[in-house]
Amino acid sequence: MTVAESIRDKLKYNLMINHDSIEASDRIFGFATPAQKEFNSIFREKAFETAVKHNVDLIFTYVCAFDMQEDKDYLTALADQFTSSGGSFYFVELRADISVRLQRNETLHRMERKPSKKDVEWSKASLLRDAQNHQLNSEADEIWFRNHIKIDNSDLSPDEAADIVINKFGLVPRDKEEREYRYGM
């Protein structure tokens, strides 16, 4: 999330973190209920459709289980949605040691942006369970997309990781007012 925020600020792109839809749907329908899962999916679909329709540069964060075909299918469909309309799709895969991820998981900034993380014990257990039950990074030689970069950001600041992404893909900042890409943040 913090790397995505740094990219947003450097490029003046719009940002939707995965928890934007999760937190909104949780507040309305409860955690992990069928209604919450459906609304979360609809929220994201409409956001992507709107971004494509209005030619908005959109950064989206997502926790991917590389061992689940449905995650690959979801991301492939998302890539197709943007590229079939003439846009681009860049896939940034971040890797960090579990100890670093656990430490970052408890920062005040993360809890402000992801209210469900305020239950620190639940959040920690969820992070550890996901790390144990799923492959959260691709294999060393595995590349899913033409524009796919892998970065170990265990020892990098968010700005350093963002600069690697921007330089690798030759991304160019937009000429936008702050209220156009990060109003209220």
Sequence and secondary structure as in RCSB ss.txt:
>XXXX:A:sequence
MTVAESIRDKLKYNLMINHDSIEASDRIFGFATPAQKEFNSIFREKAFETAVKHNVDLIFTYVCAFDMQEDKDYL
TALADQFTSSGGSFYFVELRADISVRLQRNETLHRMERKPSKKDVEWSKASLLRDAQNHQLNSEADEIWFRNHIK
IDNSDLSPDEAADIVINKFGLVPRDKEEREYRYGM
>XXXX:A:secstr
 HHHHHHHHHHT EEE HHHHHHHHHHHH TT HHHHHHHHHHHHHHHHHHHHTT  EEE     TT HHHHHHH
HHHHHHHHTTT    EEEEE  HHHHHHHHT HHHHHH GGGGSHHHHHHHHHHHHHHS  S  TT   STTEEE
EE TT  HHHHHHHHHHHHT       HHHHHTT 
